[in-house]
Amino acid sequence: MTAGPTLRAEDVAEIHDTLALFAHVFDNDDIAELGRVFTEDAVIENTIGSGYTIDGLASARQFTGRRSPDTPDHQTLDTVLLVDASGTVRARSRYIATLIDGEVHGGDYYDILEHTARGWRIRYRVSVPRHPILDRIDLPAQFADAWRPTAENVVRFERD
């Protein structure tokens, strides 16, 4: 088995905290704290319906401030961290979104993370629903390949 890339345990923990923090910040309308989740130049895409793109932290704050009170409540889980040969850190997570009527939706977050002076932040996110089957924009078939866990890209912990 080929040894995959490594990250320090502290980096892995901080990345997981950043990914978890998204739901707490977004679902609680904590607009000021979005900077603890996303980079200033983050691109956030959603493929539901005709899709939409949010460019930059300022736009993410405006979007969050305009969201409807019946926006789903989000949970992020089953995250796998990947690092490619160039050092790009990716996370693939499942999400569960509970709607106000109790209906549950699920899907995938595909993230690219960046280590900034303030810590790990999401630089790119695309949200792709899985269940129930909804109208959505389909991503190219090869899109998920960069987020597919392989022996070459699954993160291993650095040993001291």
URZIBEL-V225932 format. One record per pair of residues at least 6 apart in sequence whose C-alpha atoms are under 7 Angstrom apart, sorted by the first residue. I is the first residue (numbers start at 1). J is the second residue. Records with the same first field share a line. If there is no record, write none. Layout:
I: J  J
//
This chain:
1: 151
2: 151  152
3: 151  152
4: 151  152  153  154  155  156
5: 83  153  154  155  156
6: 155  156  157  158
7: 155  156  157  158
8: 157  158
9: 157  158
14: 120
15: 120
18: 37  120  121
20: 76
21: 37
22: 37
23: 74  75
25: 31  33  34
26: 64
27: 73  74
29: 64  65
31: 61  64  65
34: 61
35: 57
36: 121
37: 121  122
38: 57  121  122  123
39: 57  121  122  123
40: 56  57
41: 55  56  57  123
42: 55  56  57  122  123  124
43: 53  54  55  56  123  124  125
44: 53  54  55  124  125  126
45: 52  53  54  125  126  127
46: 52  53  126  127  128
47: 127  128  136  137
48: 129  134  135  136  137
49: 135  136  137
50: 136  137
51: 136  137
54: 60
70: 100
71: 99
72: 97  98  99  100
73: 97  98  99
74: 95  96  97  98
75: 95  96  97
76: 93  94  95  96
77: 93  94  95
78: 93  94
79: 91  92  93  94
80: 91  92  93
81: 90  91  92  154  155
82: 89  90  91  149  153  154  155
83: 89  90  153  154  155
84: 153
89: 112  113
90: 111  112  113  147
91: 110  111  112
92: 108  109  110  111  147
93: 108  109  110
94: 107  108  109
95: 106  107  108  109
96: 104  105  106  107
97: 104  105  106
98: 104  105
105: 131  132
106: 129  130  131
107: 128  129  130  131
108: 127  128  129
109: 125  126  127  128
110: 125  126  127
111: 122  124  125  126
112: 122  123  124  125
113: 120  121  122  123
114: 120  121  122  123
115: 121
//
